[in-house]
Amino acid sequence: MFAHRCTSCTQRQLIFPSQVTSLVNTDHGIIVAFTCWCGADQTMLTGKNAGTPAATPAPAREDAVAAA
């Protein structure tokens, strides 16, 4: 169960597992497709990589040694 603000009815609703229609793993995160209480089809990106742009370089490690 998770909370989501619907782009159709603009209500923040709890979404239950029975409303989830698909889960798709991608390099950018998990795409959760579900149906809002108002009947609108919705999607949400979640997971470890969600919101992390693919082109963002990893932060430099302090213990890394530069090649000479």
Secondary structure, DSSP 8 states (H G I E B T S, - for coil): -EEEE-TTT--EEEE-GGGEEEEEEETTEEEEEEE-TTS-EEEEEESTTTT--TT------TT-----
